[in-house]
């Protein structure tokens, strides 16, 4: 019987375990300002939740809860409808 030889390169080829990312909890901009209601006329606050391309930030990036994200979405959509916010940035 022949013995199986392992070379140094075979030993180095072992895959390293990837470390799991620990997500840092982000606090919502609404909870920082202690706001309960978000108005569609408040363009300064709404613009914090929009990217430079005009897209609404996801919950993971904005740190908003589900209910807060719904308020943000509705306020941004209504502000766009009223012409206060652009649909698409140029």
C-alpha positions in Angstrom: 0.0 0.0 0.0 1.2 3.4 -0.9 1.0 6.1 1.7 -0.8 9.3 0.6 1.5 12.3 0.7 0.3 15.7 1.4 2.4 18.6 0.2 2.6 22.0 1.8 0.5 23.5 -1.0 -2.3 21.0 -0.2 -2.3 22.1 3.4 -2.5 25.8 2.5 -5.5 25.2 0.3 -7.8 24.8 3.2 -10.6 27.3 3.2 -10.6 29.9 5.9 -13.9 30.3 7.7 -15.5 33.7 7.0 -16.3 35.7 10.0 -20.0 36.5 10.4 -20.7 40.2 10.2 -22.4 41.6 13.2 -24.8 44.2 12.0 -24.6 47.5 14.0 -28.0 48.7 15.0 -28.9 52.0 13.3 -31.2 54.4 14.9 -33.8 56.0 12.8 -33.6 59.7 12.0 -37.2 60.0 13.1 -36.6 58.5 16.5 -33.5 60.7 17.0 -35.7 63.8 16.5 -38.5 62.2 18.6 -41.1 62.6 15.8 -44.3 60.7 15.9 -45.8 62.1 12.7 -44.1 62.9 9.4 -45.7 65.6 7.2 -45.4 65.6 3.4 -44.6 69.3 3.5 -41.4 68.8 5.5 -39.1 68.5 2.6 -35.8 68.8 4.6 -36.7 65.7 6.6 -38.0 63.7 3.6 -34.9 64.5 1.6 -32.9 62.6 4.2 -34.7 59.4 3.2 -34.1 59.8 -0.5 -30.9 58.8 -2.4 -29.2 61.2 -4.8 -31.0 59.3 -7.7 -34.3 60.0 -6.1 -35.0 56.5 -4.7 -36.5 55.9 -1.2 -33.9 54.4 1.2 -34.6 50.9 2.4 -35.3 50.1 6.1 -31.9 48.7 6.5 -30.2 51.9 5.5 -32.6 54.3 7.1 -33.0 52.4 10.4 -36.7 52.9 10.5 -39.2 50.5 11.9 -41.9 49.0 9.7 -44.5 51.6 10.7 -42.0 54.5 10.3 -41.0 53.2 6.9 -44.7 53.2 5.8 -45.1 56.8 7.0 -41.9 57.8 5.1 -43.1 56.0 1.9 -46.5 57.6 2.0 -45.2 61.1 2.8 -42.6 60.9 0.0 -45.1 59.6 -2.6 -47.6 62.4 -1.6 -44.9 65.0 -1.8 -43.9 63.8 -5.2 -47.6 63.9 -6.3 -47.9 67.5 -5.0 -44.7 68.5 -6.9 -42.6 69.2 -3.8 -40.1 66.4 -4.5 -38.8 65.1 -7.8 -39.6 61.6 -9.0 -36.2 61.2 -10.6 -33.0 63.3 -10.0 -31.3 64.5 -13.1 
